Amino acid sequence: MIERIEFNLKIVEYGFWIFCGLNESSLVCLFLVDLIHQFVSYYL
């Protein structure tokens, strides 16, 4: 179950990186990715 959650979060994270690659607001993207990492490490 946890592996599935981690896998889904990886997809979300890569989705953010792709979205950030298309947009130039990379600072906002780095903030969002960092937020996701904190969320993941807090709950897993």
FIKOLZA-1660 file (N, C-alpha, C; in steps of 0.1 Angstrom, whole numbers, plus 5000, padded with zeros to 4 digits):
% residues 44
   i   px   py   pz ch aa at
   1 5008 4988 5000  A  M  N
   1 5000 5000 5000  A  M CA
   1 5009 5013 5000  A  M  C
   2 5019 5013 5009  A  I  N
   2 5028 5024 5009  A  I CA
   2 5035 5026 4996  A  I  C
   3 5039 5015 4990  A  E  N
   3 5046 5015 4977  A  E CA
   3 5038 5022 4967  A  E  C
   4 5025 5019 4967  A  R  N
   4 5016 5025 4957  A  R CA
   4 5014 5040 4959  A  R  C
   5 5014 5044 4972  A  I  N
   5 5013 5058 4975  A  I CA
   5 5026 5065 4970  A  I  C
   6 5037 5059 4973  A  E  N
   6 5050 5065 4969  A  E CA
   6 5050 5066 4953  A  E  C
   7 5046 5056 4947  A  F  N
   7 5046 5056 4932  A  F CA
   7 5037 5067 4927  A  F  C
   8 5025 5069 4933  A  N  N
   8 5016 5080 4928  A  N CA
   8 5022 5093 4931  A  N  C
   9 5029 5095 4942  A  L  N
   9 5036 5108 4945  A  L CA
   9 5047 5110 4936  A  L  C
  10 5054 5100 4931  A  K  N
  10 5065 5101 4921  A  K CA
  10 5059 5107 4908  A  K  C
  11 5047 5101 4904  A  I  N
  11 5041 5106 4892  A  I CA
  11 5037 5120 4893  A  I  C
  12 5031 5124 4905  A  V  N
  12 5028 5138 4907  A  V CA
  12 5040 5147 4907  A  V  C
  13 5051 5142 4913  A  E  N
  13 5063 5150 4913  A  E CA
  13 5069 5152 4899  A  E  C
  14 5069 5141 4891  A  Y  N
  14 5074 5142 4877  A  Y CA
  14 5064 5151 4869  A  Y  C
  15 5052 5150 4872  A  G  N
  15 5042 5159 4865  A  G CA
  15 5045 5173 4868  A  G  C
  16 5049 5176 4880  A  F  N
  16 5052 5190 4884  A  F CA
  16 5065 5194 4876  A  F  C
  17 5075 5185 4875  A  W  N
  17 5087 5189 4868  A  W CA
  17 5084 5191 4853  A  W  C
  18 5075 5183 4847  A  I  N
  18 5072 5185 4833  A  I CA
  18 5064 5199 4832  A  I  C
  19 5055 5201 4841  A  F  N
  19 5047 5214 4841  A  F CA
  19 5057 5225 4843  A  F  C
  20 5067 5224 4851  A  C  N
  20 5076 5235 4854  A  C CA
  20 5085 5237 4842  A  C  C
  21 5088 5226 4834  A  G  N
  21 5096 5227 4823  A  G CA
  21 5089 5235 4812  A  G  C
  22 5076 5234 4811  A  L  N
  22 5068 5241 4801  A  L CA
  22 5066 5256 4805  A  L  C
  23 5066 5258 4819  A  N  N
  23 5065 5272 4823  A  N CA
  23 5078 5277 4828  A  N  C
  24 5079 5290 4829  A  E  N
  24 5092 5297 4833  A  E CA
  24 5092 5300 4847  A  E  C
  25 5081 5298 4854  A  S  N
  25 5081 5301 4869  A  S CA
  25 5087 5290 4877  A  S  C
  26 5100 5288 4875  A  S  N
  26 5107 5276 4881  A  S CA
  26 5108 5278 4896  A  S  C
  27 5108 5290 4901  A  L  N
  27 5109 5292 4915  A  L CA
  27 5097 5287 4922  A  L  C
  28 5085 5289 4917  A  V  N
  28 5073 5284 4922  A  V CA
  28 5073 5269 4922  A  V  C
  29 5078 5264 4911  A  C  N
  29 5078 5249 4909  A  C CA
  29 5087 5243 4920  A  C  C
  30 5099 5249 4922  A  L  N
  30 5108 5243 4932  A  L CA
  30 5101 5243 4946  A  L  C
  31 5094 5254 4948  A  F  N
  31 5087 5255 4961  A  F CA
  31 5077 5244 4962  A  F  C
  32 5069 5242 4952  A  L  N
  32 5059 5231 4952  A  L CA
  32 5065 5217 4954  A  L  C
  33 5076 5215 4946  A  V  N
  33 5082 5202 4947  A  V CA
  33 5088 5200 4961  A  V  C
  34 5094 5210 4967  A  D  N
  34 5099 5209 4981  A  D CA
  34 5088 5207 4991  A  D  C
  35 5076 5213 4988  A  L  N
  35 5064 5211 4996  A  L CA
  35 5060 5196 4996  A  L  C
  36 5060 5191 4984  A  I  N
  36 5056 5177 4982  A  I CA
  36 5066 5167 4989  A  I  C
  37 5079 5170 4988  A  H  N
  37 5089 5162 4995  A  H CA
  37 5087 5163 5010  A  H  C
  38 5084 5175 5016  A  Q  N
  38 5081 5176 5030  A  Q CA
  38 5069 5168 5034  A  Q  C
  39 5058 5169 5026  A  F  N
  39 5046 5161 5028  A  F CA
  39 5049 5146 5028  A  F  C
  40 5057 5142 5018  A  V  N
  40 5060 5127 5017  A  V CA
  40 5068 5122 5029  A  V  C
  41 5078 5130 5033  A  S  N
  41 5087 5125 5044  A  S CA
  41 5079 5126 5057  A  S  C
  42 5069 5135 5058  A  Y  N
  42 5062 5136 5070  A  Y CA
  42 5052 5124 5072  A  Y  C
  43 5046 5120 5061  A  Y  N
  43 5035 5110 5062  A  Y CA
  43 5040 5096 5059  A  Y  C
  44 5052 5094 5054  A  L  N
  44 5057 5081 5051  A  L CA
  44 5069 5077 5060  A  L  C
% end
